[in-house]
Amino acid sequence: MKPVEIYTSPLCGFCVAAKRLLRKKGVQFTEFDIWADPGRKPEMIQRAQGRTSVPQIFIGDTHVGGCDELHALDRAGKLDPLLAA
């Protein structure tokens, strides 16, 4: 399984929903809380090609995007192959 990284902030409902889906699938992920560690925010923005909202989700070298994109991949049946590839 590819490594999964997710940039989050507390009180973010979309972050909670994205992590819930990943946990439901049994995916272990590394979480970067940009409020607790503000130095991670510029890193996130650079990796996410200028996007500043959370969550920002990365599977291996692939930038998935946010919660909506993660759920769209799952509905389309493309998330499991991306995780496994």
Biopython code that builds the backbone (N, CA, C, O; Angstrom):
import numpy as np
from Bio.PDB.StructureBuilder import StructureBuilder

atoms = [
    (1, "MET", "N", (0.849, -1.179, 0.000)),
    (1, "MET", "CA", (0.000, 0.000, 0.000)),
    (1, "MET", "C", (0.893, 1.240, 0.000)),
    (1, "MET", "O", (1.887, 1.306, 0.723)),
    (2, "LYS", "N", (0.523, 2.209, -0.815)),
    (2, "LYS", "CA", (1.284, 3.456, -0.891)),
    (2, "LYS", "C", (1.114, 4.258, 0.396)),
    (2, "LYS", "O", (0.082, 4.162, 1.061)),
    (3, "PRO", "N", (2.133, 5.052, 0.746)),
    (3, "PRO", "CA", (1.978, 5.912, 1.919)),
    (3, "PRO", "C", (0.942, 7.004, 1.650)),
    (3, "PRO", "O", (0.852, 7.541, 0.546)),
    (4, "VAL", "N", (0.170, 7.312, 2.678)),
    (4, "VAL", "CA", (-0.868, 8.338, 2.573)),
    (4, "VAL", "C", (-0.537, 9.433, 3.579)),
    (4, "VAL", "O", (-0.250, 9.165, 4.746)),
    (5, "GLU", "N", (-0.584, 10.674, 3.096)),
    (5, "GLU", "CA", (-0.346, 11.832, 3.955)),
    (5, "GLU", "C", (-1.518, 12.774, 3.811)),
    (5, "GLU", "O", (-2.032, 12.987, 2.713)),
    (6, "ILE", "N", (-1.939, 13.340, 4.939)),
    (6, "ILE", "CA", (-3.077, 14.254, 4.922)),
    (6, "ILE", "C", (-2.766, 15.455, 5.811)),
    (6, "ILE", "O", (-2.408, 15.308, 6.980)),
    (7, "TYR", "N", (-2.910, 16.632, 5.235)),
    (7, "TYR", "CA", (-2.746, 17.882, 5.969)),
    (7, "TYR", "C", (-4.125, 18.287, 6.482)),
    (7, "TYR", "O", (-5.093, 18.324, 5.723)),
    (8, "THR", "N", (-4.204, 18.587, 7.770)),
    (8, "THR", "CA", (-5.489, 18.863, 8.407)),
    (8, "THR", "C", (-5.380, 20.065, 9.339)),
    (8, "THR", "O", (-4.302, 20.618, 9.558)),
    (9, "SER", "N", (-6.529, 20.446, 9.876)),
    (9, "SER", "CA", (-6.583, 21.387, 10.990)),
    (9, "SER", "C", (-7.738, 20.961, 11.888)),
    (9, "SER", "O", (-8.683, 20.321, 11.427)),
    (10, "PRO", "N", (-7.662, 21.317, 13.177)),
    (10, "PRO", "CA", (-8.734, 20.937, 14.085)),
    (10, "PRO", "C", (-10.038, 21.655, 13.703)),
    (10, "PRO", "O", (-10.018, 22.719, 13.083)),
    (11, "LEU", "N", (-11.125, 21.072, 14.071)),
    (11, "LEU", "CA", (-12.458, 21.629, 13.836)),
    (11, "LEU", "C", (-12.827, 21.682, 12.357)),
    (11, "LEU", "O", (-13.744, 22.411, 11.979)),
    (12, "CYS", "N", (-12.137, 20.931, 11.524)),
    (12, "CYS", "CA", (-12.417, 20.880, 10.091)),
    (12, "CYS", "C", (-13.253, 19.628, 9.815)),
    (12, "CYS", "O", (-12.751, 18.506, 9.881)),
    (13, "GLY", "N", (-14.525, 19.837, 9.508)),
    (13, "GLY", "CA", (-15.421, 18.712, 9.245)),
    (13, "GLY", "C", (-15.003, 17.890, 8.041)),
    (13, "GLY", "O", (-15.178, 16.671, 8.028)),
    (14, "PHE", "N", (-14.447, 18.551, 7.018)),
    (14, "PHE", "CA", (-13.993, 17.816, 5.833)),
    (14, "PHE", "C", (-12.791, 16.943, 6.173)),
    (14, "PHE", "O", (-12.645, 15.847, 5.631)),
    (15, "CYS", "N", (-11.932, 17.423, 7.067)),
    (15, "CYS", "CA", (-10.788, 16.626, 7.519)),
    (15, "CYS", "C", (-11.265, 15.372, 8.240)),
    (15, "CYS", "O", (-10.753, 14.276, 8.014)),
    (16, "VAL", "N", (-12.248, 15.550, 9.105)),
    (16, "VAL", "CA", (-12.812, 14.425, 9.854)),
    (16, "VAL", "C", (-13.410, 13.401, 8.883)),
    (16, "VAL", "O", (-13.196, 12.199, 9.041)),
    (17, "ALA", "N", (-14.151, 13.871, 7.889)),
    (17, "ALA", "CA", (-14.793, 12.971, 6.927)),
    (17, "ALA", "C", (-13.755, 12.224, 6.091)),
    (17, "ALA", "O", (-13.916, 11.032, 5.827)),
    (18, "ALA", "N", (-12.701, 12.909, 5.676)),
    (18, "ALA", "CA", (-11.662, 12.253, 4.881)),
    (18, "ALA", "C", (-10.945, 11.190, 5.711)),
    (18, "ALA", "O", (-10.707, 10.084, 5.226)),
    (19, "LYS", "N", (-10.602, 11.512, 6.944)),
    (19, "LYS", "CA", (-9.929, 10.540, 7.809)),
    (19, "LYS", "C", (-10.848, 9.363, 8.118)),
    (19, "LYS", "O", (-10.389, 8.225, 8.219)),
    (20, "ARG", "N", (-12.146, 9.633, 8.269)),
    (20, "ARG", "CA", (-13.102, 8.563, 8.534)),
    (20, "ARG", "C", (-13.119, 7.563, 7.375)),
    (20, "ARG", "O", (-13.112, 6.353, 7.599)),
    (21, "LEU", "N", (-13.142, 8.066, 6.142)),
    (21, "LEU", "CA", (-13.148, 7.175, 4.981)),
    (21, "LEU", "C", (-11.859, 6.356, 4.914)),
    (21, "LEU", "O", (-11.896, 5.152, 4.661)),
    (22, "LEU", "N", (-10.734, 7.007, 5.139)),
    (22, "LEU", "CA", (-9.466, 6.276, 5.101)),
    (22, "LEU", "C", (-9.426, 5.196, 6.180)),
    (22, "LEU", "O", (-8.998, 4.072, 5.919)),
    (23, "ARG", "N", (-9.867, 5.533, 7.383)),
    (23, "ARG", "CA", (-9.875, 4.542, 8.470)),
    (23, "ARG", "C", (-10.828, 3.387, 8.157)),
    (23, "ARG", "O", (-10.527, 2.230, 8.448)),
    (24, "LYS", "N", (-11.978, 3.711, 7.562)),
    (24, "LYS", "CA", (-12.956, 2.680, 7.191)),
    (24, "LYS", "C", (-12.336, 1.669, 6.229)),
    (24, "LYS", "O", (-12.669, 0.485, 6.257)),
    (25, "LYS", "N", (-11.438, 2.150, 5.385)),
    (25, "LYS", "CA", (-10.765, 1.293, 4.425)),
    (25, "LYS", "C", (-9.525, 0.626, 5.017)),
    (25, "LYS", "O", (-8.839, -0.130, 4.330)),
    (26, "GLY", "N", (-9.238, 0.900, 6.274)),
    (26, "GLY", "CA", (-8.080, 0.298, 6.929)),
    (26, "GLY", "C", (-6.757, 0.927, 6.522)),
    (26, "GLY", "O", (-5.704, 0.303, 6.650)),
    (27, "VAL", "N", (-6.808, 2.149, 6.036)),
    (27, "VAL", "CA", (-5.610, 2.839, 5.558)),
    (27, "VAL", "C", (-4.923, 3.546, 6.726)),
    (27, "VAL", "O", (-5.549, 4.316, 7.454)),
    (28, "GLN", "N", (-3.651, 3.279, 6.890)),
    (28, "GLN", "CA", (-2.864, 4.033, 7.855)),
    (28, "GLN", "C", (-2.330, 5.262, 7.137)),
    (28, "GLN", "O", (-1.914, 5.180, 5.981)),
    (29, "PHE", "N", (-2.340, 6.387, 7.811)),
    (29, "PHE", "CA", (-1.901, 7.626, 7.179)),
    (29, "PHE", "C", (-1.113, 8.468, 8.166)),
    (29, "PHE", "O", (-1.233, 8.319, 9.382)),
    (30, "THR", "N", (-0.310, 9.351, 7.609)),
    (30, "THR", "CA", (0.427, 10.328, 8.398)),
    (30, "THR", "C", (-0.345, 11.629, 8.316)),
    (30, "THR", "O", (-0.658, 12.113, 7.229)),
    (31, "GLU", "N", (-0.646, 12.185, 9.470)),
    (31, "GLU", "CA", (-1.423, 13.425, 9.538)),
    (31, "GLU", "C", (-0.527, 14.578, 9.960)),
    (31, "GLU", "O", (0.233, 14.476, 10.923)),
    (32, "PHE", "N", (-0.630, 15.680, 9.220)),
    (32, "PHE", "CA", (0.093, 16.896, 9.543)),
    (32, "PHE", "C", (-0.932, 17.964, 9.909)),
    (32, "PHE", "O", (-1.667, 18.440, 9.044)),
    (33, "ASP", "N", (-0.984, 18.343, 11.185)),
    (33, "ASP", "CA", (-1.904, 19.363, 11.676)),
    (33, "ASP", "C", (-1.242, 20.723, 11.474)),
    (33, "ASP", "O", (-0.287, 21.062, 12.172)),
    (34, "ILE", "N", (-1.750, 21.501, 10.519)),
    (34, "ILE", "CA", (-1.094, 22.775, 10.197)),
    (34, "ILE", "C", (-1.343, 23.863, 11.242)),
    (34, "ILE", "O", (-0.695, 24.910, 11.203)),
    (35, "TRP", "N", (-2.267, 23.634, 12.173)),
    (35, "TRP", "CA", (-2.431, 24.576, 13.289)),
    (35, "TRP", "C", (-1.405, 24.284, 14.370)),
    (35, "TRP", "O", (-0.804, 25.203, 14.926)),
    (36, "ALA", "N", (-1.205, 23.019, 14.665)),
    (36, "ALA", "CA", (-0.243, 22.641, 15.695)),
    (36, "ALA", "C", (1.193, 22.842, 15.206)),
    (36, "ALA", "O", (2.094, 23.112, 15.999)),
    (37, "ASP", "N", (1.395, 22.708, 13.902)),
    (37, "ASP", "CA", (2.724, 22.854, 13.307)),
    (37, "ASP", "C", (2.612, 23.779, 12.092)),
    (37, "ASP", "O", (2.593, 23.310, 10.953)),
    (38, "PRO", "N", (2.537, 25.119, 12.339)),
    (38, "PRO", "CA", (2.307, 26.062, 11.247)),
    (38, "PRO", "C", (3.371, 26.034, 10.154)),
    (38, "PRO", "O", (3.114, 26.486, 9.038)),
    (39, "GLY", "N", (4.551, 25.517, 10.451)),
    (39, "GLY", "CA", (5.597, 25.408, 9.442)),
    (39, "GLY", "C", (5.231, 24.452, 8.316)),
    (39, "GLY", "O", (5.831, 24.489, 7.242)),
    (40, "ARG", "N", (4.255, 23.606, 8.562)),
    (40, "ARG", "CA", (3.809, 22.649, 7.542)),
    (40, "ARG", "C", (2.911, 23.301, 6.482)),
    (40, "ARG", "O", (2.750, 22.756, 5.390)),
    (41, "LYS", "N", (2.327, 24.461, 6.797)),
    (41, "LYS", "CA", (1.387, 25.069, 5.847)),
    (41, "LYS", "C", (2.060, 25.463, 4.530)),
    (41, "LYS", "O", (1.530, 25.131, 3.470)),
    (42, "PRO", "N", (3.211, 26.160, 4.550)),
    (42, "PRO", "CA", (3.860, 26.472, 3.277)),
    (42, "PRO", "C", (4.228, 25.210, 2.486)),
    (42, "PRO", "O", (4.130, 25.186, 1.259)),
    (43, "GLU", "N", (4.647, 24.180, 3.196)),
    (43, "GLU", "CA", (4.958, 22.896, 2.556)),
    (43, "GLU", "C", (3.724, 22.341, 1.860)),
    (43, "GLU", "O", (3.795, 21.892, 0.716)),
    (44, "MET", "N", (2.583, 22.376, 2.563)),
    (44, "MET", "CA", (1.328, 21.883, 2.004)),
    (44, "MET", "C", (0.954, 22.679, 0.755)),
    (44, "MET", "O", (0.593, 22.100, -0.269)),
    (45, "ILE", "N", (1.041, 23.999, 0.840)),
    (45, "ILE", "CA", (0.660, 24.856, -0.285)),
    (45, "ILE", "C", (1.531, 24.557, -1.504)),
    (45, "ILE", "O", (1.039, 24.506, -2.631)),
    (46, "GLN", "N", (2.807, 24.363, -1.272)),
    (46, "GLN", "CA", (3.709, 24.051, -2.380)),
    (46, "GLN", "C", (3.361, 22.690, -2.990)),
    (46, "GLN", "O", (3.247, 22.562, -4.209)),
    (47, "ARG", "N", (3.196, 21.686, -2.145)),
    (47, "ARG", "CA", (2.890, 20.341, -2.644)),
    (47, "ARG", "C", (1.537, 20.297, -3.337)),
    (47, "ARG", "O", (1.350, 19.548, -4.296)),
    (48, "ALA", "N", (0.579, 21.112, -2.846)),
    (48, "ALA", "CA", (-0.781, 21.106, -3.384)),
    (48, "ALA", "C", (-0.953, 22.133, -4.506)),
    (48, "ALA", "O", (-2.078, 22.491, -4.855)),
    (49, "GLN", "N", (0.153, 22.600, -5.065)),
    (49, "GLN", "CA", (0.128, 23.507, -6.212)),
    (49, "GLN", "C", (-0.709, 24.763, -5.940)),
    (49, "GLN", "O", (-1.505, 25.194, -6.775)),
    (50, "GLY", "N", (-0.507, 25.335, -4.750)),
    (50, "GLY", "CA", (-1.145, 26.597, -4.411)),
    (50, "GLY", "C", (-2.443, 26.489, -3.633)),
    (50, "GLY", "O", (-2.978, 27.505, -3.191)),
    (51, "ARG", "N", (-2.956, 25.294, -3.457)),
    (51, "ARG", "CA", (-4.208, 25.158, -2.700)),
    (51, "ARG", "C", (-3.926, 25.375, -1.219)),
    (51, "ARG", "O", (-2.947, 24.863, -0.677)),
    (52, "THR", "N", (-4.799, 26.142, -0.578)),
    (52, "THR", "CA", (-4.576, 26.515, 0.826)),
    (52, "THR", "C", (-5.584, 25.899, 1.779)),
    (52, "THR", "O", (-5.428, 26.021, 2.994)),
    (53, "SER", "N", (-6.614, 25.242, 1.263)),
    (53, "SER", "CA", (-7.647, 24.668, 2.122)),
    (53, "SER", "C", (-7.228, 23.285, 2.613)),
    (53, "SER", "O", (-6.404, 22.612, 1.994)),
    (54, "VAL", "N", (-7.803, 22.887, 3.718)),
    (54, "VAL", "CA", (-7.575, 21.538, 4.244)),
    (54, "VAL", "C", (-8.870, 20.758, 4.158)),
    (54, "VAL", "O", (-9.949, 21.351, 4.195)),
    (55, "PRO", "N", (-8.791, 19.456, 4.046)),
    (55, "PRO", "CA", (-7.564, 18.670, 3.968)),
    (55, "PRO", "C", (-6.948, 18.713, 2.574)),
    (55, "PRO", "O", (-7.619, 18.996, 1.582)),
    (56, "GLN", "N", (-5.664, 18.426, 2.531)),
    (56, "GLN", "CA", (-4.963, 18.142, 1.285)),
    (56, "GLN", "C", (-4.395, 16.741, 1.460)),
    (56, "GLN", "O", (-3.674, 16.461, 2.418)),
    (57, "ILE", "N", (-4.728, 15.876, 0.527)),
    (57, "ILE", "CA", (-4.439, 14.451, 0.667)),
    (57, "ILE", "C", (-3.498, 14.012, -0.446)),
    (57, "ILE", "O", (-3.678, 14.356, -1.614)),
    (58, "PHE", "N", (-2.491, 13.244, -0.048)),
    (58, "PHE", "CA", (-1.504, 12.706, -0.984)),
    (58, "PHE", "C", (-1.430, 11.193, -0.794)),
    (58, "PHE", "O", (-1.304, 10.696, 0.326)),
    (59, "ILE", "N", (-1.510, 10.480, -1.903)),
    (59, "ILE", "CA", (-1.340, 9.027, -1.897)),
    (59, "ILE", "C", (-0.115, 8.741, -2.747)),
    (59, "ILE", "O", (-0.136, 8.900, -3.968)),
    (60, "GLY", "N", (0.956, 8.316, -2.083)),
    (60, "GLY", "CA", (2.224, 8.191, -2.787)),
    (60, "GLY", "C", (2.611, 9.553, -3.335)),
    (60, "GLY", "O", (2.619, 10.543, -2.603)),
    (61, "ASP", "N", (2.930, 9.604, -4.618)),
    (61, "ASP", "CA", (3.297, 10.871, -5.262)),
    (61, "ASP", "C", (2.095, 11.595, -5.846)),
    (61, "ASP", "O", (2.248, 12.666, -6.433)),
    (62, "THR", "N", (0.907, 11.031, -5.697)),
    (62, "THR", "CA", (-0.298, 11.603, -6.300)),
    (62, "THR", "C", (-1.001, 12.558, -5.342)),
    (62, "THR", "O", (-1.330, 12.189, -4.215)),
    (63, "HIS", "N", (-1.228, 13.787, -5.800)),
    (63, "HIS", "CA", (-2.020, 14.734, -5.026)),
    (63, "HIS", "C", (-3.484, 14.473, -5.348)),
    (63, "HIS", "O", (-3.939, 14.754, -6.456)),
    (64, "VAL", "N", (-4.214, 13.939, -4.389)),
    (64, "VAL", "CA", (-5.629, 13.620, -4.580)),
    (64, "VAL", "C", (-6.468, 14.888, -4.545)),
    (64, "VAL", "O", (-7.416, 15.031, -5.318)),
    (65, "GLY", "N", (-6.125, 15.806, -3.652)),
    (65, "GLY", "CA", (-6.920, 17.008, -3.439)),
    (65, "GLY", "C", (-7.516, 16.960, -2.056)),
    (65, "GLY", "O", (-6.854, 16.571, -1.093)),
    (66, "GLY", "N", (-8.779, 17.360, -1.959)),
    (66, "GLY", "CA", (-9.446, 17.419, -0.668)),
    (66, "GLY", "C", (-10.413, 16.272, -0.443)),
    (66, "GLY", "O", (-10.365, 15.244, -1.119)),
    (67, "CYS", "N", (-11.287, 16.480, 0.523)),
    (67, "CYS", "CA", (-12.257, 15.465, 0.926)),
    (67, "CYS", "C", (-13.198, 15.088, -0.223)),
    (67, "CYS", "O", (-13.460, 13.908, -0.454)),
    (68, "ASP", "N", (-13.700, 16.089, -0.936)),
    (68, "ASP", "CA", (-14.635, 15.808, -2.029)),
    (68, "ASP", "C", (-13.984, 14.946, -3.099)),
    (68, "ASP", "O", (-14.604, 14.014, -3.612)),
    (69, "GLU", "N", (-12.742, 15.250, -3.438)),
    (69, "GLU", "CA", (-12.033, 14.475, -4.450)),
    (69, "GLU", "C", (-11.771, 13.051, -3.966)),
    (69, "GLU", "O", (-11.881, 12.101, -4.740)),
    (70, "LEU", "N", (-11.425, 12.903, -2.686)),
    (70, "LEU", "CA", (-11.194, 11.574, -2.125)),
    (70, "LEU", "C", (-12.456, 10.727, -2.215)),
    (70, "LEU", "O", (-12.402, 9.572, -2.635)),
    (71, "HIS", "N", (-13.597, 11.302, -1.819)),
    (71, "HIS", "CA", (-14.858, 10.561, -1.877)),
    (71, "HIS", "C", (-15.272, 10.276, -3.321)),
    (71, "HIS", "O", (-15.838, 9.220, -3.604)),
    (72, "ALA", "N", (-14.993, 11.208, -4.236)),
    (72, "ALA", "CA", (-15.318, 10.984, -5.649)),
    (72, "ALA", "C", (-14.506, 9.820, -6.209)),
    (72, "ALA", "O", (-15.033, 9.006, -6.967)),
    (73, "LEU", "N", (-13.231, 9.734, -5.843)),
    (73, "LEU", "CA", (-12.415, 8.592, -6.269)),
    (73, "LEU", "C", (-12.999, 7.289, -5.749)),
    (73, "LEU", "O", (-13.051, 6.291, -6.468)),
    (74, "ASP", "N", (-13.438, 7.303, -4.490)),
    (74, "ASP", "CA", (-14.009, 6.095, -3.899)),
    (74, "ASP", "C", (-15.292, 5.693, -4.613)),
    (74, "ASP", "O", (-15.481, 4.518, -4.927)),
    (75, "ARG", "N", (-16.175, 6.652, -4.873)),
    (75, "ARG", "CA", (-17.434, 6.347, -5.564)),
    (75, "ARG", "C", (-17.190, 5.812, -6.975)),
    (75, "ARG", "O", (-17.953, 4.982, -7.469)),
    (76, "ALA", "N", (-16.137, 6.287, -7.613)),
    (76, "ALA", "CA", (-15.819, 5.862, -8.976)),
    (76, "ALA", "C", (-15.052, 4.538, -9.008)),
    (76, "ALA", "O", (-14.737, 4.023, -10.081)),
    (77, "GLY", "N", (-14.752, 3.988, -7.821)),
    (77, "GLY", "CA", (-14.018, 2.732, -7.766)),
    (77, "GLY", "C", (-12.534, 2.888, -8.060)),
    (77, "GLY", "O", (-11.861, 1.906, -8.372)),
    (78, "LYS", "N", (-12.014, 4.112, -7.965)),
    (78, "LYS", "CA", (-10.617, 4.363, -8.307)),
    (78, "LYS", "C", (-9.706, 4.525, -7.091)),
    (78, "LYS", "O", (-8.484, 4.558, -7.234)),
    (79, "LEU", "N", (-10.290, 4.626, -5.897)),
    (79, "LEU", "CA", (-9.474, 4.845, -4.713)),
    (79, "LEU", "C", (-8.701, 3.599, -4.321)),
    (79, "LEU", "O", (-7.500, 3.679, -4.062)),
    (80, "ASP", "N", (-9.357, 2.454, -4.271)),
    (80, "ASP", "CA", (-8.659, 1.219, -3.859)),
    (80, "ASP", "C", (-7.485, 0.903, -4.789)),
    (80, "ASP", "O", (-6.403, 0.583, -4.298)),
    (81, "PRO", "N", (-7.658, 0.981, -6.119)),
    (81, "PRO", "CA", (-6.489, 0.725, -6.989)),
    (81, "PRO", "C", (-5.370, 1.742, -6.782)),
    (81, "PRO", "O", (-4.193, 1.390, -6.864)),
    (82, "LEU", "N", (-5.723, 2.993, -6.517)),
    (82, "LEU", "CA", (-4.697, 4.005, -6.279)),
    (82, "LEU", "C", (-3.921, 3.707, -5.004)),
    (82, "LEU", "O", (-2.702, 3.870, -4.957)),
    (83, "LEU", "N", (-4.627, 3.273, -3.980)),
    (83, "LEU", "CA", (-3.977, 2.932, -2.719)),
    (83, "LEU", "C", (-3.059, 1.720, -2.871)),
    (83, "LEU", "O", (-1.986, 1.667, -2.269)),
    (84, "ALA", "N", (-3.483, 0.754, -3.673)),
    (84, "ALA", "CA", (-2.773, -0.507, -3.792)),
    (84, "ALA", "C", (-1.620, -0.458, -4.795)),
    (84, "ALA", "O", (-0.653, -1.211, -4.678)),
    (85, "ALA", "N", (-1.728, 0.412, -5.756)),
    (85, "ALA", "CA", (-0.755, 0.411, -6.872)),
    (85, "ALA", "C", (0.665, 0.651, -6.413)),
    (85, "ALA", "O", (1.582, 0.678, -7.234)),
]
sb = StructureBuilder()
sb.init_structure("model")
sb.init_model(0)
sb.init_chain("A")
sb.init_seg("    ")
for serial, (resi, resn, name, xyz) in enumerate(atoms, 1):
    if name == "N":
        sb.init_residue(resn, " ", resi, " ")
    sb.init_atom(name, np.array(xyz, "f"), 0.0, 1.0, " ", f" {name:<3s}", serial, name[0])
structure = sb.get_structure()
